[in-house]
Amino acid sequence: MVVGCKIRQRIEVIRGTRTLRYHQVLAMAPFSIVPKSGNMVTNSTNRLPPDGPGGFRPARSSLVGIIGGVSVDSTLRFVKKLTECGLKDEEEDGVPFVMCCDPLLSKNISSYERSSIPFLSGKCRTPQTDDRSIVERLKRKRVFLEGSGVQCVVMPCHIAHSWYDHVADGSSVAFLHMGECVAKELKEAKLRPLEAGSPLRIGVLATNTDLTAGFYQQKLQAEGFEVVLPDKATIEHTIIPAVEALGRKDIEGAQNLFRIALQVLFVRAVNTVIIASDDIREVLPVDDPLLKKCIDPLDALARSTVRYAQSVGKM
């Protein structure tokens, strides 16, 4: 578990040629016991001690709980965005957070995602991981964070949001939905259709359309947008081959195929494209012209989280 606080401390995480810098992180001494079974055991009230480990007391009035997703890089990118958003206003002290990550859970979600991609390697595969165990683990993370005194919970993970309704059910605090955050920001942007007389069109691109595109589509349609998804030919001839190229470590091949998939969506007169995939977001260079025309849902989630936490903190 990692708790963010108001201590300015730099931690650098290097992956390849990328460097992410965080300025609001404090690693706490453990206050829980993790037995061999993997179940988290805390004190009898399932909450932090009154003054926390070592006398540290989290600012619970605006404390945010983060459930780590399938990608460690994506989770850390969200933490960076959350920290930067929280410090934009000089009058604000930033948003304290508790982050709960489970490597085994991440592995199980990744396995479920890969095995459920249709037509991969020419076959329609059946998921080998029981998603009920995934849901149960995600719910335990949510309950643990609630017991830590958080005021809201977020999951910066596209795949995990396919189980959002089950995980959020019974939550005692606000549980922000990434798709809803994106849809509301697009609504507030007051975009205009690219073609006169046509509805506002938003594209959604994912490596696994069945798992992740659905909840974005639902939230966008609720705000009055027309949602454009890749057609079957695009999925079979660009997206799935791109995923297979990633599996072969053919980064250039995957980049070219993902670019084609994006271009196909933009040709269909969409105002922007939501990148609902960590694979696509991480494989394309940050300065890629096509990527600059797209939306990273983590940005909207970070901004919404900061706004909510700050509003609760002022009550």
URLINRA-V584491 format. One record per helix or strand of 3 or more residues. SS is the DSSP state (@ for helix, = for strand). FROM is the first residue (numbers start at 0). TO is the last residue. If there is no record, write none. Layout:
ss=SS from=FROM to=TO
ss=SS from=FROM to=TO
//
This chain:
ss== from=1 to=3
ss== from=10 to=14
ss== from=17 to=21
ss=@ from=52 to=54
ss=@ from=59 to=61
ss== from=63 to=66
ss=@ from=71 to=85
ss== from=96 to=99
ss=@ from=102 to=115
ss=@ from=119 to=121
ss=@ from=130 to=146
ss== from=151 to=153
ss=@ from=158 to=167
ss=@ from=177 to=187
ss== from=200 to=204
ss=@ from=208 to=221
ss== from=225 to=228
ss=@ from=231 to=246
ss=@ from=250 to=266
ss== from=271 to=274
ss=@ from=277 to=282
ss=@ from=288 to=291
ss== from=293 to=295
ss=@ from=296 to=312
//
